[in-house]
Amino acid sequence: MAVANACPFERAIQSTLFVCEQSRKVYVGEKESVVCNNMTARQQCVNVISHMKKNARFALQSNTPNGLLTHGQEMKLKCGGLQGLQQLACNQASTNDAHILLETAIEAYGDIEELPYPELVKAISRYKLRRNS
C-alpha cells in the first residue's frame, strides 16, 4: 500500500544513515513509512533524484526503459547521492539531514539543474551496500 506524500529519500532515512527535518514516521500496521511534511521540499527531492537517476544510469547498471530500480540500486542512488551532497557541502554544512544538504547545495549552485552531477555519480558509484554476514 502506497502512502500519500511518501518521502523520496524514505529508504535512506530508514537505513539510519540520514534524517530529514521535513519528515515524520508513520506506522500502518507493522510497516514504518516516512512521510514528507513540506510539499515544496518533497518536490525538490523528487527532482534531484530524477536528475541523479538520469545521470547515474551507467553507474547503477540500469538499462530498463521504465526506469524501475532494484532495492540495491535505489539504495546506491539515494544513499550515495546524499553522501555526494555531504562531500559537496563539507565546507558549509556538516550534517546528515537530507533537506539541509539539498538546500545547501541549491544555495551554492543556484539550481537543481546546476548541481555537479558527475561528482554525485562518483559518490553513487563508491557507495557500498551492507552485506549480510
C-alpha positions in Angstrom: 0.0 0.0 0.0 1.4 3.3 -1.1 1.5 6.1 1.5 0.4 9.6 0.4 3.3 12.1 0.4 5.9 9.4 0.9 9.4 10.8 1.3 11.5 10.3 -1.8 14.5 9.5 0.4 12.5 7.2 2.6 14.9 4.2 2.4 17.9 6.3 3.1 16.2 7.7 6.2 15.1 4.2 7.3 18.7 3.0 6.9 19.5 5.5 9.7 22.4 7.0 7.7 20.3 10.1 7.1 17.5 12.1 8.7 15.2 14.8 7.4 13.8 17.7 9.4 10.8 17.8 6.9 9.7 14.3 7.6 7.9 12.2 10.1 7.5 8.5 10.6 4.0 7.0 10.1 3.1 3.4 11.1 0.5 1.4 9.2 0.1 -1.9 11.0 3.7 -3.1 11.4 5.1 -1.1 8.4 7.1 2.0 9.1 6.8 4.7 6.4 8.4 8.1 6.2 6.1 11.0 5.1 7.1 14.5 4.0 5.6 17.4 5.8 6.6 20.0 3.2 5.4 19.5 -0.4 7.8 22.1 -1.8 10.8 20.3 -0.3 9.4 17.0 -1.4 9.2 18.2 -5.0 12.8 19.4 -4.8 13.8 15.9 -3.6 11.9 14.2 -6.4 13.6 16.5 -8.9 17.1 15.9 -7.6 16.5 12.1 -7.5 15.3 12.2 -11.1 18.4 14.1 -12.2 20.7 11.8 -10.3 19.0 8.7 -11.7 19.3 10.1 -15.3 23.0 10.8 -14.8 23.8 7.6 -12.9 22.3 5.0 -15.3 25.7 3.6 -16.2 27.0 3.6 -12.6 23.8 1.8 -11.5 24.0 -0.6 -14.4 20.4 0.3 -15.2 19.1 -0.3 -18.7 15.4 -0.7 -18.0 13.3 1.6 -20.2 10.7 2.2 -17.5 13.4 3.3 -15.0 12.5 0.9 -12.2 15.4 0.2 -9.9 16.1 -2.8 -7.7 16.3 -2.2 -4.0 20.1 -2.3 -4.1 20.2 0.2 -7.0 17.8 2.5 -5.2 19.9 2.4 -2.0 23.0 3.2 -4.0 21.3 6.1 -5.8 19.8 7.7 -2.7 22.4 7.0 0.0 25.3 7.5 -2.4 23.7 10.7 -3.8 23.2 12.1 -0.3 26.8 11.2 0.6 27.9 13.1 -2.5 25.9 16.1 -1.3 27.6 15.8 2.1 31.0 15.9 0.3 30.0 19.0 -1.7 28.7 20.7 1.4 31.6 19.8 3.6 32.8 23.4 4.0 29.3 24.8 4.5 27.3 22.2 6.5 28.4 19.1 8.3 25.1 17.3 8.6 23.2 14.1 7.7 19.9 15.9 7.2 18.7 15.4 3.7 16.8 18.6 3.5 19.6 20.8 4.8 22.1 19.0 2.4 19.8 19.7 -0.6 19.1 23.3 0.4 22.8 24.0 1.0 23.7 22.5 -2.5 20.9 24.5 -4.2 22.1 27.7 -2.5 25.7 27.0 -3.5 25.0 26.1 -7.2 21.9 28.1 -7.8 19.5 25.5 -9.1 18.9 21.7 -9.1 19.9 21.5 -12.8 23.3 23.2 -12.0 24.4 20.7 -9.3 27.7 18.9 -10.2 26.1 15.6 -11.2 29.4 14.0 -12.3 30.7 14.4 -8.7 27.4 12.9 -7.3 27.7 10.0 -9.7 31.2 9.3 -8.4 29.7 9.1 -4.9 26.9 6.9 -6.0 29.4 4.5 -7.6 31.5 4.5 -4.4 28.6 3.7 -2.1 28.8 0.1 -0.9 25.7 -1.8 0.3 25.9 -3.6 3.6 26.4 -7.3 3.2 24.7 -9.8 5.4 27.2 -11.9 7.3 
